[in-house]
Amino acid sequence: MPKAPHAEPITRRDIVRLVAVGGSTASEAPASRAPDASRTPTVRPPSMRAPEPGIPPSRKSTVRLKNHDLHLVALGCSFGGFHAANIAFRHPDLFTGLLSMSGAFDMSNFLRGYHDQDLYFNTPTQYLPNLSDPWYFDRYRQNTYILATGWDDQCLGDNQRLDRILSDKGIPHKLYIWNTWNSHDWPTWQSMVNEYL
């Protein structure tokens, strides 16, 4: 199996279970956060390295206390593939690898026209094309990124789009398109994990 240039292959020991901290369900979300297509996005500083609710600095050290290995991989399938890609690309200093299986990378289709800075800075297909900070690219070039999908997968287009963006930005990665039947399903994802980890 070919590997991404300038990167080490992902191994089974690289996997760490991640648990979401905080947040709220849709029914608990404040009314001001409900999708509203007429809301004007506010401007956010160009750097994504500012403190954010995703992984506070205190949590980063906790992750490292539980995993002493230098490699930490984000992985997921379908919507989890989106989360894995987003966290890996936003935190390339913490996550040295990504395995996204049948990932859907643009959530705007689910939000009825709503768009703001939070959506932008949490959608890899939106923020990566405009990213120019060398800090990120220095780390991206050291990491391993694998996108896996299938020819009949409804997320094939999202994976091909992210593949083009990563190629245009010079970010080393691999896109594997499987010739399987019903590739957006657990049996295929299990085979993908066995193949790439």
C-alpha positions, -999 to +999 in steps of 0.1 A: +000+000+000+015+034-009+018+059+018+016+097+018+049+113+009+069+128+038+047+110+064+047+079+085+019+053+081-008+054+107-005+024+131-031+009+155-013+023+185-019+058+171-056+056+178-069+073+209-106+075+218-117+111+219-148+121+239-166+154+232-165+178+262-193+203+268-217+214+242-255+212+241-282+195+222-302+213+196-331+217+220-308+233+245-292+257+221-300+294+227-325+310+203-297+333+190-278+303+176-307+289+156-301+289+119-310+323+104-301+329+067-305+366+071-279+369+099-247+388+088-215+369+097-191+387+119-154+390+112-130+366+129-092+371+131-074+352+103-056+329+127-074+297+138-049+293+166-068+315+191-083+298+221-115+280+211-141+258+227-130+227+207-098+217+227-088+241+255-051+242+263-058+223+296-074+195+276-044+192+252-021+185+281-047+159+294-047+141+261-009+140+261-009+126+297-030+097+286-011+091+253+026+094+255+031+084+219+042+112+196+015+102+171-022+110+177-047+101+149-082+115+144-105+091+127-141+088+119-167+077+093-194+097+077-202+127+099-174+115+122-151+117+092-160+154+090-151+159+127-119+139+124-108+160+094-118+193+111-100+186+143-069+172+125-066+202+102-073+228+129-048+212+153-019+198+133+004+202+163-017+178+183-030+154+156-003+138+134-027+117+114-062+115+099-083+086+086-116+099+073-139+071+059-168+084+038-164+118+053-189+146+045-169+178+048-194+206+041-222+210+066-238+241+049-262+218+031-279+210+064-283+246+076-309+260+051-287+289+040-273+299+074-236+308+074-214+326+099-178+326+110-183+295+132-194+275+102-166+289+080-139+281+105-153+246+111-156+236+075-123+224+060-135+228+024-141+265+032-111+276+054-084+255+038-085+272+004-078+306+021-053+294+047-018+308+042-003+306+077+031+288+073+027+275+109+000+251+096+017+241+064+049+232+083+030+208+104+007+195+076+038+184+057+049+163+087+015+145+091-003+117+075-038+123+060-059+096+044-093+100+029-111+068+020-145+065+002-162+044-024-174+049-060-210+045-048-206+066-017-229+097-014-199+115+001-176+108-029-179+143-042-170+158-008-139+136-007-128+145-042-133+182-035-112+180-003-086+160-023-084+188-049-081+215-021-053+196-003-035+190-036-038+227-046-024+237-012+005+212-014-007+192+017+005+156+015-024+131+016-039+101-001-074+096-015-085+060-018-117+053-037-129+017-031-147-003-057-172-018-033-209-022-031-226-001-004-194+016+006-211+040+030-216+013+056-199-004+086-186-035+068-166-013+043-154+010+071-142-020+091-122-031+060-108+004+056-096+005+092-080-029+087-063-017+055-050+017+066-042+013+103 
